[in-house]
């Protein structure tokens, strides 16, 4: 039997180590039941634990991706205050994103800001406490293409994107319009700037 403890050495302090993955985020809420139901619905999540103060949800093999802390009487957040702007979730392809849009619409949950950012096609939602959630897909097949777009003149000219009509996108998808064409960022409407697109996100 070998009783000798293994020798371990930590990496030097000069060697940065990035996280292996993003694990979860936590929200405080005064609308415990409403928020739990909203995230169950939007993320197609399951509740892995819940009591009168805490609710943990997951939608994959992670033990939890979201936690809610119940603080009775807590008011919804001011959307104009400092802090996290939104949390984003990626889907595998445009079909999944649009099917999710249709499913959520049946539950009365609709995006307040559908926008093609160039790098992604996205739909932004507000939860019952005014936290924003982005559902998105990447518009390019490879990381190299995505990075290339970030470095392009097109992105420098319009780093915000162009808003679109989700119903129209659904119709074009089901009509068989090529995916590459559906994901291509359209030109800005006449007389509009990228900042006009951004201002529409506040509504």
CNS distance restraints for C-alpha pairs under 8 A (distance, minus, plus):
assign (resid  11 and name CA) (resid  15 and name CA) 6.55 0.50 0.50
assign (resid  23 and name CA) (resid  62 and name CA) 7.54 0.50 0.50
assign (resid  23 and name CA) (resid  64 and name CA) 7.72 0.50 0.50
assign (resid  23 and name CA) (resid  65 and name CA) 6.17 0.50 0.50
assign (resid  24 and name CA) (resid  64 and name CA) 6.57 0.50 0.50
assign (resid  24 and name CA) (resid  65 and name CA) 4.21 0.50 0.50
assign (resid  24 and name CA) (resid  66 and name CA) 5.33 0.50 0.50
assign (resid  24 and name CA) (resid  67 and name CA) 7.64 0.50 0.50
assign (resid  25 and name CA) (resid  65 and name CA) 6.57 0.50 0.50
assign (resid  25 and name CA) (resid  66 and name CA) 5.18 0.50 0.50
assign (resid  25 and name CA) (resid  67 and name CA) 6.52 0.50 0.50
assign (resid  26 and name CA) (resid  66 and name CA) 5.66 0.50 0.50
assign (resid  26 and name CA) (resid  67 and name CA) 4.63 0.50 0.50
assign (resid  26 and name CA) (resid  68 and name CA) 5.80 0.50 0.50
assign (resid  26 and name CA) (resid  69 and name CA) 7.42 0.50 0.50
assign (resid  27 and name CA) (resid  66 and name CA) 7.74 0.50 0.50
assign (resid  27 and name CA) (resid  67 and name CA) 6.32 0.50 0.50
assign (resid  27 and name CA) (resid  68 and name CA) 5.00 0.50 0.50
assign (resid  27 and name CA) (resid  69 and name CA) 6.22 0.50 0.50
assign (resid  28 and name CA) (resid  68 and name CA) 5.79 0.50 0.50
assign (resid  28 and name CA) (resid  69 and name CA) 4.69 0.50 0.50
assign (resid  28 and name CA) (resid  70 and name CA) 6.21 0.50 0.50
assign (resid  28 and name CA) (resid  71 and name CA) 6.63 0.50 0.50
assign (resid  29 and name CA) (resid  35 and name CA) 7.57 0.50 0.50
assign (resid  29 and name CA) (resid  68 and name CA) 6.79 0.50 0.50
assign (resid  29 and name CA) (resid  69 and name CA) 6.10 0.50 0.50
assign (resid  29 and name CA) (resid  70 and name CA) 5.34 0.50 0.50
assign (resid  29 and name CA) (resid  71 and name CA) 5.75 0.50 0.50
assign (resid  29 and name CA) (resid  72 and name CA) 7.53 0.50 0.50
assign (resid  29 and name CA) (resid  74 and name CA) 6.12 0.50 0.50
assign (resid  29 and name CA) (resid  75 and name CA) 7.61 0.50 0.50
assign (resid  29 and name CA) (resid  76 and name CA) 7.32 0.50 0.50
assign (resid  29 and name CA) (resid 129 and name CA) 7.19 0.50 0.50
assign (resid  30 and name CA) (resid  70 and name CA) 5.85 0.50 0.50
assign (resid  30 and name CA) (resid  71 and name CA) 5.09 0.50 0.50
assign (resid  30 and name CA) (resid  72 and name CA) 4.71 0.50 0.50
assign (resid  30 and name CA) (resid  73 and name CA) 5.29 0.50 0.50
assign (resid  30 and name CA) (resid  74 and name CA) 4.43 0.50 0.50
assign (resid  30 and name CA) (resid  75 and name CA) 6.34 0.50 0.50
assign (resid  30 and name CA) (resid  76 and name CA) 7.47 0.50 0.50
assign (resid  31 and name CA) (resid  35 and name CA) 5.88 0.50 0.50
assign (resid  31 and name CA) (resid  70 and name CA) 7.39 0.50 0.50
assign (resid  31 and name CA) (resid  72 and name CA) 7.58 0.50 0.50
assign (resid  31 and name CA) (resid  74 and name CA) 7.96 0.50 0.50
assign (resid  31 and name CA) (resid 128 and name CA) 7.75 0.50 0.50
assign (resid  31 and name CA) (resid 129 and name CA) 7.66 0.50 0.50
assign (resid  32 and name CA) (resid  36 and name CA) 6.10 0.50 0.50
assign (resid  32 and name CA) (resid  68 and name CA) 7.31 0.50 0.50
assign (resid  32 and name CA) (resid  69 and name CA) 7.63 0.50 0.50
assign (resid  32 and name CA) (resid  70 and name CA) 5.53 0.50 0.50
assign (resid  33 and name CA) (resid  37 and name CA) 6.18 0.50 0.50
assign (resid  34 and name CA) (resid  38 and name CA) 6.15 0.50 0.50
assign (resid  34 and name CA) (resid 128 and name CA) 7.17 0.50 0.50
assign (resid  35 and name CA) (resid  39 and name CA) 6.25 0.50 0.50
assign (resid  35 and name CA) (resid  68 and name CA) 7.99 0.50 0.50
assign (resid  35 and name CA) (resid 127 and name CA) 7.22 0.50 0.50
assign (resid  35 and name CA) (resid 128 and name CA) 6.29 0.50 0.50
assign (resid  35 and name CA) (resid 129 and name CA) 7.66 0.50 0.50
assign (resid  36 and name CA) (resid  40 and name CA) 6.09 0.50 0.50
assign (resid  36 and name CA) (resid  55 and name CA) 7.31 0.50 0.50
assign (resid  36 and name CA) (resid  68 and name CA) 7.44 0.50 0.50
assign (resid  37 and name CA) (resid  41 and name CA) 6.13 0.50 0.50
assign (resid  38 and name CA) (resid  42 and name CA) 6.04 0.50 0.50
assign (resid  38 and name CA) (resid 127 and name CA) 6.98 0.50 0.50
assign (resid  38 and name CA) (resid 128 and name CA) 7.63 0.50 0.50
assign (resid  39 and name CA) (resid  43 and name CA) 5.66 0.50 0.50
assign (resid  39 and name CA) (resid  44 and name CA) 7.51 0.50 0.50
assign (resid  39 and name CA) (resid  45 and name CA) 6.88 0.50 0.50
assign (resid  40 and name CA) (resid  44 and name CA) 5.36 0.50 0.50
assign (resid  40 and name CA) (resid  45 and name CA) 4.56 0.50 0.50
assign (resid  40 and name CA) (resid  46 and name CA) 6.13 0.50 0.50
assign (resid  40 and name CA) (resid  47 and name CA) 7.48 0.50 0.50
assign (resid  40 and name CA) (resid  57 and name CA) 7.54 0.50 0.50
assign (resid  41 and name CA) (resid  45 and name CA) 6.85 0.50 0.50
assign (resid  41 and name CA) (resid 104 and name CA) 7.47 0.50 0.50
assign (resid  42 and name CA) (resid 104 and name CA) 6.64 0.50 0.50
assign (resid  43 and name CA) (resid  59 and name CA) 6.76 0.50 0.50
assign (resid  44 and name CA) (resid  59 and name CA) 6.48 0.50 0.50
assign (resid  45 and name CA) (resid  57 and name CA) 6.18 0.50 0.50
assign (resid  45 and name CA) (resid  58 and name CA) 5.37 0.50 0.50
assign (resid  45 and name CA) (resid  59 and name CA) 4.35 0.50 0.50
assign (resid  46 and name CA) (resid  57 and name CA) 5.53 0.50 0.50
assign (resid  46 and name CA) (resid  58 and name CA) 5.61 0.50 0.50
assign (resid  46 and name CA) (resid  59 and name CA) 6.17 0.50 0.50
assign (resid  47 and name CA) (resid  55 and name CA) 7.02 0.50 0.50
assign (resid  47 and name CA) (resid  56 and name CA) 5.83 0.50 0.50
assign (resid  47 and name CA) (resid  57 and name CA) 4.45 0.50 0.50
assign (resid  47 and name CA) (resid  58 and name CA) 6.62 0.50 0.50
assign (resid  48 and name CA) (resid  55 and name CA) 7.78 0.50 0.50
assign (resid  48 and name CA) (resid  56 and name CA) 5.62 0.50 0.50
assign (resid  48 and name CA) (resid  57 and name CA) 5.57 0.50 0.50
assign (resid  48 and name CA) (resid  58 and name CA) 6.85 0.50 0.50
assign (resid  48 and name CA) (resid  63 and name CA) 7.64 0.50 0.50
assign (resid  48 and name CA) (resid  64 and name CA) 7.33 0.50 0.50
assign (resid  49 and name CA) (resid  54 and name CA) 7.69 0.50 0.50
assign (resid  49 and name CA) (resid  55 and name CA) 5.74 0.50 0.50
assign (resid  49 and name CA) (resid  56 and name CA) 5.22 0.50 0.50
assign (resid  49 and name CA) (resid  57 and name CA) 7.31 0.50 0.50
assign (resid  50 and name CA) (resid  54 and name CA) 5.56 0.50 0.50
assign (resid  50 and name CA) (resid  55 and name CA) 4.31 0.50 0.50
assign (resid  50 and name CA) (resid  56 and name CA) 6.39 0.50 0.50
assign (resid  51 and name CA) (resid  55 and name CA) 6.61 0.50 0.50
assign (resid  52 and name CA) (resid  70 and name CA) 7.34 0.50 0.50
assign (resid  53 and name CA) (resid  69 and name CA) 5.81 0.50 0.50
assign (resid  53 and name CA) (resid  70 and name CA) 4.81 0.50 0.50
assign (resid  53 and name CA) (resid  71 and name CA) 7.46 0.50 0.50
assign (resid  54 and name CA) (resid  67 and name CA) 7.03 0.50 0.50
assign (resid  54 and name CA) (resid  68 and name CA) 5.70 0.50 0.50
assign (resid  54 and name CA) (resid  69 and name CA) 4.95 0.50 0.50
assign (resid  54 and name CA) (resid  70 and name CA) 6.19 0.50 0.50
assign (resid  55 and name CA) (resid  67 and name CA) 5.52 0.50 0.50
assign (resid  55 and name CA) (resid  68 and name CA) 5.06 0.50 0.50
assign (resid  55 and name CA) (resid  69 and name CA) 6.78 0.50 0.50
assign (resid  56 and name CA) (resid  64 and name CA) 5.83 0.50 0.50
assign (resid  56 and name CA) (resid  65 and name CA) 7.59 0.50 0.50
assign (resid  56 and name CA) (resid  66 and name CA) 5.93 0.50 0.50
assign (resid  56 and name CA) (resid  67 and name CA) 4.45 0.50 0.50
assign (resid  56 and name CA) (resid  68 and name CA) 6.54 0.50 0.50
assign (resid  57 and name CA) (resid  64 and name CA) 5.23 0.50 0.50
assign (resid  57 and name CA) (resid  65 and name CA) 6.01 0.50 0.50
assign (resid  57 and name CA) (resid  66 and name CA) 5.30 0.50 0.50
assign (resid  57 and name CA) (resid  67 and name CA) 6.25 0.50 0.50
assign (resid  58 and name CA) (resid  62 and name CA) 6.52 0.50 0.50
assign (resid  58 and name CA) (resid  63 and name CA) 6.43 0.50 0.50
assign (resid  58 and name CA) (resid  64 and name CA) 4.50 0.50 0.50
assign (resid  58 and name CA) (resid  65 and name CA) 4.93 0.50 0.50
assign (resid  58 and name CA) (resid  66 and name CA) 6.62 0.50 0.50
assign (resid  59 and name CA) (resid  64 and name CA) 7.90 0.50 0.50
assign (resid  59 and name CA) (resid  65 and name CA) 7.26 0.50 0.50
assign (resid  75 and name CA) (resid 129 and name CA) 7.78 0.50 0.50
assign (resid  76 and name CA) (resid 128 and name CA) 7.58 0.50 0.50
assign (resid  76 and name CA) (resid 129 and name CA) 4.35 0.50 0.50
assign (resid  76 and name CA) (resid 130 and name CA) 6.33 0.50 0.50
assign (resid  77 and name CA) (resid  81 and name CA) 7.72 0.50 0.50
assign (resid  77 and name CA) (resid 129 and name CA) 5.97 0.50 0.50
assign (resid  77 and name CA) (resid 130 and name CA) 5.95 0.50 0.50
assign (resid  77 and name CA) (resid 131 and name CA) 7.25 0.50 0.50
assign (resid  78 and name CA) (resid 130 and name CA) 7.22 0.50 0.50
assign (resid  79 and name CA) (resid 130 and name CA) 6.14 0.50 0.50
assign (resid  79 and name CA) (resid 131 and name CA) 7.31 0.50 0.50
assign (resid  85 and name CA) (resid 131 and name CA) 7.53 0.50 0.50
assign (resid  85 and name CA) (resid 132 and name CA) 6.56 0.50 0.50
assign (resid  86 and name CA) (resid 131 and name CA) 6.64 0.50 0.50
assign (resid  86 and name CA) (resid 132 and name CA) 4.57 0.50 0.50
assign (resid  86 and name CA) (resid 133 and name CA) 5.31 0.50 0.50
assign (resid  86 and name CA) (resid 134 and name CA) 6.64 0.50 0.50
assign (resid  87 and name CA) (resid 132 and name CA) 6.66 0.50 0.50
assign (resid  87 and name CA) (resid 133 and name CA) 5.07 0.50 0.50
assign (resid  87 and name CA) (resid 134 and name CA) 6.04 0.50 0.50
assign (resid  88 and name CA) (resid 133 and name CA) 5.81 0.50 0.50
assign (resid  88 and name CA) (resid 134 and name CA) 4.36 0.50 0.50
assign (resid  88 and name CA) (resid 135 and name CA) 5.84 0.50 0.50
assign (resid  88 and name CA) (resid 136 and name CA) 7.09 0.50 0.50
assign (resid  89 and name CA) (resid 133 and name CA) 7.76 0.50 0.50
assign (resid  89 and name CA) (resid 134 and name CA) 6.15 0.50 0.50
assign (resid  89 and name CA) (resid 135 and name CA) 5.04 0.50 0.50
assign (resid  89 and name CA) (resid 136 and name CA) 6.16 0.50 0.50
assign (resid  90 and name CA) (resid 135 and name CA) 6.04 0.50 0.50
assign (resid  90 and name CA) (resid 136 and name CA) 4.88 0.50 0.50
assign (resid  90 and name CA) (resid 137 and name CA) 5.28 0.50 0.50
assign (resid  90 and name CA) (resid 138 and name CA) 7.58 0.50 0.50
assign (resid  91 and name CA) (resid  96 and name CA) 6.30 0.50 0.50
assign (resid  91 and name CA) (resid  97 and name CA) 6.11 0.50 0.50
assign (resid  91 and name CA) (resid 135 and name CA) 7.39 0.50 0.50
assign (resid  91 and name CA) (resid 136 and name CA) 6.16 0.50 0.50
assign (resid  91 and name CA) (resid 137 and name CA) 5.34 0.50 0.50
assign (resid  92 and name CA) (resid  96 and name CA) 6.63 0.50 0.50
assign (resid  92 and name CA) (resid  97 and name CA) 7.95 0.50 0.50
assign (resid  92 and name CA) (resid 137 and name CA) 6.63 0.50 0.50
assign (resid  93 and name CA) (resid  97 and name CA) 6.56 0.50 0.50
assign (resid  93 and name CA) (resid 137 and name CA) 6.09 0.50 0.50
assign (resid  93 and name CA) (resid 138 and name CA) 7.88 0.50 0.50
assign (resid  94 and name CA) (resid  98 and name CA) 6.11 0.50 0.50
assign (resid  94 and name CA) (resid 137 and name CA) 6.57 0.50 0.50
assign (resid  94 and name CA) (resid 179 and name CA) 7.87 0.50 0.50
assign (resid  95 and name CA) (resid  99 and name CA) 6.00 0.50 0.50
assign (resid  95 and name CA) (resid 173 and name CA) 7.78 0.50 0.50
assign (resid  96 and name CA) (resid 100 and name CA) 6.08 0.50 0.50
assign (resid  97 and name CA) (resid 101 and name CA) 6.26 0.50 0.50
assign (resid  97 and name CA) (resid 135 and name CA) 7.25 0.50 0.50
assign (resid  97 and name CA) (resid 136 and name CA) 6.82 0.50 0.50
assign (resid  97 and name CA) (resid 137 and name CA) 7.10 0.50 0.50
assign (resid  98 and name CA) (resid 102 and name CA) 6.25 0.50 0.50
assign (resid  98 and name CA) (resid 166 and name CA) 7.71 0.50 0.50
assign (resid  98 and name CA) (resid 170 and name CA) 6.37 0.50 0.50
assign (resid  99 and name CA) (resid 103 and name CA) 6.15 0.50 0.50
assign (resid 100 and name CA) (resid 104 and name CA) 6.05 0.50 0.50
assign (resid 101 and name CA) (resid 105 and name CA) 6.08 0.50 0.50
assign (resid 101 and name CA) (resid 110 and name CA) 7.31 0.50 0.50
assign (resid 101 and name CA) (resid 166 and name CA) 7.93 0.50 0.50
assign (resid 102 and name CA) (resid 106 and name CA) 6.47 0.50 0.50
assign (resid 103 and name CA) (resid 107 and name CA) 6.93 0.50 0.50
assign (resid 104 and name CA) (resid 108 and name CA) 6.48 0.50 0.50
assign (resid 104 and name CA) (resid 109 and name CA) 5.07 0.50 0.50
assign (resid 104 and name CA) (resid 110 and name CA) 6.62 0.50 0.50
assign (resid 105 and name CA) (resid 109 and name CA) 4.97 0.50 0.50
assign (resid 105 and name CA) (resid 110 and name CA) 5.37 0.50 0.50
assign (resid 109 and name CA) (resid 125 and name CA) 7.88 0.50 0.50
assign (resid 110 and name CA) (resid 125 and name CA) 6.75 0.50 0.50
assign (resid 111 and name CA) (resid 123 and name CA) 5.69 0.50 0.50
assign (resid 111 and name CA) (resid 124 and name CA) 5.22 0.50 0.50
assign (resid 111 and name CA) (resid 125 and name CA) 4.58 0.50 0.50
assign (resid 111 and name CA) (resid 126 and name CA) 7.55 0.50 0.50
assign (resid 112 and name CA) (resid 123 and name CA) 7.61 0.50 0.50
assign (resid 112 and name CA) (resid 124 and name CA) 5.96 0.50 0.50
assign (resid 112 and name CA) (resid 125 and name CA) 5.70 0.50 0.50
assign (resid 112 and name CA) (resid 126 and name CA) 7.31 0.50 0.50
assign (resid 112 and name CA) (resid 201 and name CA) 6.93 0.50 0.50
assign (resid 112 and name CA) (resid 203 and name CA) 6.81 0.50 0.50
assign (resid 113 and name CA) (resid 123 and name CA) 5.84 0.50 0.50
assign (resid 113 and name CA) (resid 124 and name CA) 5.04 0.50 0.50
assign (resid 113 and name CA) (resid 125 and name CA) 7.14 0.50 0.50
assign (resid 113 and name CA) (resid 163 and name CA) 7.25 0.50 0.50
assign (resid 113 and name CA) (resid 200 and name CA) 7.08 0.50 0.50
assign (resid 113 and name CA) (resid 201 and name CA) 5.34 0.50 0.50
assign (resid 114 and name CA) (resid 121 and name CA) 7.93 0.50 0.50
assign (resid 114 and name CA) (resid 122 and name CA) 5.80 0.50 0.50
assign (resid 114 and name CA) (resid 123 and name CA) 4.22 0.50 0.50
assign (resid 114 and name CA) (resid 124 and name CA) 6.11 0.50 0.50
assign (resid 114 and name CA) (resid 163 and name CA) 5.66 0.50 0.50
assign (resid 114 and name CA) (resid 164 and name CA) 5.91 0.50 0.50
assign (resid 114 and name CA) (resid 165 and name CA) 7.05 0.50 0.50
assign (resid 114 and name CA) (resid 166 and name CA) 6.89 0.50 0.50
assign (resid 115 and name CA) (resid 121 and name CA) 6.20 0.50 0.50
assign (resid 115 and name CA) (resid 122 and name CA) 5.38 0.50 0.50
assign (resid 115 and name CA) (resid 123 and name CA) 6.29 0.50 0.50
assign (resid 115 and name CA) (resid 161 and name CA) 6.28 0.50 0.50
assign (resid 115 and name CA) (resid 162 and name CA) 5.47 0.50 0.50
assign (resid 115 and name CA) (resid 163 and name CA) 4.01 0.50 0.50
assign (resid 115 and name CA) (resid 164 and name CA) 5.73 0.50 0.50
assign (resid 116 and name CA) (resid 120 and name CA) 6.00 0.50 0.50
assign (resid 116 and name CA) (resid 121 and name CA) 4.35 0.50 0.50
assign (resid 116 and name CA) (resid 122 and name CA) 5.97 0.50 0.50
assign (resid 116 and name CA) (resid 161 and name CA) 5.32 0.50 0.50
assign (resid 116 and name CA) (resid 162 and name CA) 5.32 0.50 0.50
assign (resid 116 and name CA) (resid 163 and name CA) 6.07 0.50 0.50
assign (resid 116 and name CA) (resid 164 and name CA) 7.08 0.50 0.50
assign (resid 116 and name CA) (resid 183 and name CA) 7.63 0.50 0.50
assign (resid 116 and name CA) (resid 185 and name CA) 5.89 0.50 0.50
assign (resid 117 and name CA) (resid 121 and name CA) 6.07 0.50 0.50
assign (resid 117 and name CA) (resid 122 and name CA) 7.19 0.50 0.50
assign (resid 117 and name CA) (resid 159 and name CA) 7.16 0.50 0.50
assign (resid 117 and name CA) (resid 160 and name CA) 5.75 0.50 0.50
assign (resid 117 and name CA) (resid 161 and name CA) 3.95 0.50 0.50
assign (resid 117 and name CA) (resid 162 and name CA) 6.53 0.50 0.50
assign (resid 117 and name CA) (resid 185 and name CA) 7.15 0.50 0.50
assign (resid 118 and name CA) (resid 139 and name CA) 6.87 0.50 0.50
assign (resid 118 and name CA) (resid 149 and name CA) 7.77 0.50 0.50
assign (resid 118 and name CA) (resid 155 and name CA) 7.32 0.50 0.50
assign (resid 118 and name CA) (resid 161 and name CA) 6.03 0.50 0.50
assign (resid 118 and name CA) (resid 183 and name CA) 7.97 0.50 0.50
assign (resid 118 and name CA) (resid 184 and name CA) 6.98 0.50 0.50
assign (resid 118 and name CA) (resid 185 and name CA) 5.20 0.50 0.50
assign (resid 119 and name CA) (resid 138 and name CA) 6.08 0.50 0.50
assign (resid 119 and name CA) (resid 139 and name CA) 5.38 0.50 0.50
assign (resid 119 and name CA) (resid 140 and name CA) 6.99 0.50 0.50
assign (resid 119 and name CA) (resid 146 and name CA) 6.18 0.50 0.50
assign (resid 119 and name CA) (resid 149 and name CA) 6.91 0.50 0.50
assign (resid 119 and name CA) (resid 150 and name CA) 7.53 0.50 0.50
assign (resid 120 and name CA) (resid 136 and name CA) 6.29 0.50 0.50
assign (resid 120 and name CA) (resid 137 and name CA) 5.48 0.50 0.50
assign (resid 120 and name CA) (resid 138 and name CA) 4.47 0.50 0.50
assign (resid 120 and name CA) (resid 139 and name CA) 4.91 0.50 0.50
assign (resid 120 and name CA) (resid 140 and name CA) 7.98 0.50 0.50
assign (resid 121 and name CA) (resid 136 and name CA) 5.56 0.50 0.50
assign (resid 121 and name CA) (resid 137 and name CA) 5.55 0.50 0.50
assign (resid 121 and name CA) (resid 138 and name CA) 6.62 0.50 0.50
assign (resid 121 and name CA) (resid 139 and name CA) 6.42 0.50 0.50
assign (resid 121 and name CA) (resid 183 and name CA) 6.77 0.50 0.50
assign (resid 122 and name CA) (resid 134 and name CA) 6.44 0.50 0.50
assign (resid 122 and name CA) (resid 135 and name CA) 5.66 0.50 0.50
assign (resid 122 and name CA) (resid 136 and name CA) 4.21 0.50 0.50
assign (resid 122 and name CA) (resid 137 and name CA) 6.66 0.50 0.50
assign (resid 123 and name CA) (resid 134 and name CA) 5.61 0.50 0.50
assign (resid 123 and name CA) (resid 135 and name CA) 5.27 0.50 0.50
assign (resid 123 and name CA) (resid 136 and name CA) 6.33 0.50 0.50
assign (resid 124 and name CA) (resid 132 and name CA) 6.56 0.50 0.50
assign (resid 124 and name CA) (resid 133 and name CA) 5.61 0.50 0.50
assign (resid 124 and name CA) (resid 134 and name CA) 4.38 0.50 0.50
assign (resid 124 and name CA) (resid 135 and name CA) 6.38 0.50 0.50
assign (resid 125 and name CA) (resid 132 and name CA) 5.55 0.50 0.50
assign (resid 125 and name CA) (resid 133 and name CA) 5.15 0.50 0.50
assign (resid 125 and name CA) (resid 134 and name CA) 6.32 0.50 0.50
assign (resid 126 and name CA) (resid 130 and name CA) 5.19 0.50 0.50
assign (resid 126 and name CA) (resid 131 and name CA) 5.53 0.50 0.50
assign (resid 126 and name CA) (resid 132 and name CA) 4.56 0.50 0.50
assign (resid 126 and name CA) (resid 133 and name CA) 6.25 0.50 0.50
assign (resid 127 and name CA) (resid 131 and name CA) 5.39 0.50 0.50
assign (resid 127 and name CA) (resid 132 and name CA) 6.31 0.50 0.50
assign (resid 127 and name CA) (resid 133 and name CA) 7.27 0.50 0.50
assign (resid 139 and name CA) (resid 146 and name CA) 7.79 0.50 0.50
assign (resid 139 and name CA) (resid 183 and name CA) 5.68 0.50 0.50
assign (resid 139 and name CA) (resid 184 and name CA) 7.44 0.50 0.50
assign (resid 140 and name CA) (resid 145 and name CA) 5.99 0.50 0.50
assign (resid 140 and name CA) (resid 146 and name CA) 5.83 0.50 0.50
assign (resid 141 and name CA) (resid 145 and name CA) 7.06 0.50 0.50
assign (resid 141 and name CA) (resid 146 and name CA) 7.93 0.50 0.50
assign (resid 142 and name CA) (resid 146 and name CA) 6.47 0.50 0.50
assign (resid 143 and name CA) (resid 147 and name CA) 6.12 0.50 0.50
assign (resid 144 and name CA) (resid 148 and name CA) 6.03 0.50 0.50
assign (resid 145 and name CA) (resid 149 and name CA) 6.28 0.50 0.50
assign (resid 146 and name CA) (resid 150 and name CA) 6.45 0.50 0.50
assign (resid 147 and name CA) (resid 151 and name CA) 6.43 0.50 0.50
assign (resid 148 and name CA) (resid 152 and name CA) 6.20 0.50 0.50
assign (resid 149 and name CA) (resid 154 and name CA) 7.49 0.50 0.50
assign (resid 149 and name CA) (resid 155 and name CA) 6.39 0.50 0.50
assign (resid 150 and name CA) (resid 155 and name CA) 5.83 0.50 0.50
assign (resid 150 and name CA) (resid 156 and name CA) 7.77 0.50 0.50
assign (resid 151 and name CA) (resid 155 and name CA) 6.98 0.50 0.50
assign (resid 151 and name CA) (resid 156 and name CA) 7.56 0.50 0.50
assign (resid 152 and name CA) (resid 156 and name CA) 6.50 0.50 0.50
assign (resid 153 and name CA) (resid 157 and name CA) 6.09 0.50 0.50
assign (resid 154 and name CA) (resid 158 and name CA) 6.25 0.50 0.50
assign (resid 155 and name CA) (resid 159 and name CA) 4.97 0.50 0.50
assign (resid 158 and name CA) (resid 194 and name CA) 5.61 0.50 0.50
assign (resid 159 and name CA) (resid 194 and name CA) 7.23 0.50 0.50
assign (resid 160 and name CA) (resid 194 and name CA) 5.62 0.50 0.50
assign (resid 160 and name CA) (resid 195 and name CA) 7.29 0.50 0.50
assign (resid 160 and name CA) (resid 197 and name CA) 6.96 0.50 0.50
assign (resid 160 and name CA) (resid 198 and name CA) 6.48 0.50 0.50
assign (resid 161 and name CA) (resid 185 and name CA) 7.29 0.50 0.50
assign (resid 161 and name CA) (resid 194 and name CA) 6.48 0.50 0.50
assign (resid 161 and name CA) (resid 197 and name CA) 6.88 0.50 0.50
assign (resid 162 and name CA) (resid 185 and name CA) 6.89 0.50 0.50
assign (resid 162 and name CA) (resid 186 and name CA) 6.69 0.50 0.50
assign (resid 162 and name CA) (resid 187 and name CA) 7.31 0.50 0.50
assign (resid 162 and name CA) (resid 188 and name CA) 6.07 0.50 0.50
assign (resid 162 and name CA) (resid 194 and name CA) 7.39 0.50 0.50
assign (resid 162 and name CA) (resid 197 and name CA) 6.16 0.50 0.50
assign (resid 163 and name CA) (resid 197 and name CA) 6.45 0.50 0.50
assign (resid 164 and name CA) (resid 169 and name CA) 7.76 0.50 0.50
assign (resid 165 and name CA) (resid 169 and name CA) 6.36 0.50 0.50
assign (resid 166 and name CA) (resid 170 and name CA) 6.15 0.50 0.50
assign (resid 167 and name CA) (resid 171 and name CA) 6.27 0.50 0.50
assign (resid 168 and name CA) (resid 172 and name CA) 6.21 0.50 0.50
assign (resid 169 and name CA) (resid 173 and name CA) 6.03 0.50 0.50
assign (resid 169 and name CA) (resid 182 and name CA) 7.31 0.50 0.50
assign (resid 170 and name CA) (resid 174 and name CA) 6.19 0.50 0.50
assign (resid 171 and name CA) (resid 175 and name CA) 6.05 0.50 0.50
assign (resid 172 and name CA) (resid 176 and name CA) 6.47 0.50 0.50
assign (resid 172 and name CA) (resid 177 and name CA) 5.61 0.50 0.50
assign (resid 172 and name CA) (resid 182 and name CA) 7.68 0.50 0.50
assign (resid 173 and name CA) (resid 177 and name CA) 5.74 0.50 0.50
assign (resid 173 and name CA) (resid 178 and name CA) 7.81 0.50 0.50
assign (resid 173 and name CA) (resid 179 and name CA) 7.47 0.50 0.50
assign (resid 173 and name CA) (resid 182 and name CA) 7.44 0.50 0.50
assign (resid 177 and name CA) (resid 181 and name CA) 6.97 0.50 0.50
assign (resid 177 and name CA) (resid 182 and name CA) 6.90 0.50 0.50
assign (resid 178 and name CA) (resid 182 and name CA) 6.49 0.50 0.50
assign (resid 179 and name CA) (resid 183 and name CA) 6.19 0.50 0.50
assign (resid 180 and name CA) (resid 184 and name CA) 6.15 0.50 0.50
assign (resid 188 and name CA) (resid 192 and name CA) 6.22 0.50 0.50
assign (resid 188 and name CA) (resid 193 and name CA) 6.92 0.50 0.50
assign (resid 188 and name CA) (resid 194 and name CA) 7.48 0.50 0.50
assign (resid 192 and name CA) (resid 196 and name CA) 6.03 0.50 0.50
assign (resid 192 and name CA) (resid 197 and name CA) 7.77 0.50 0.50
assign (resid 193 and name CA) (resid 197 and name CA) 6.92 0.50 0.50
assign (resid 194 and name CA) (resid 198 and name CA) 6.46 0.50 0.50
assign (resid 195 and name CA) (resid 199 and name CA) 6.10 0.50 0.50
assign (resid 196 and name CA) (resid 200 and name CA) 6.58 0.50 0.50
assign (resid 197 and name CA) (resid 201 and name CA) 7.26 0.50 0.50
assign (resid 198 and name CA) (resid 202 and name CA) 7.80 0.50 0.50
assign (resid 199 and name CA) (resid 203 and name CA) 7.94 0.50 0.50
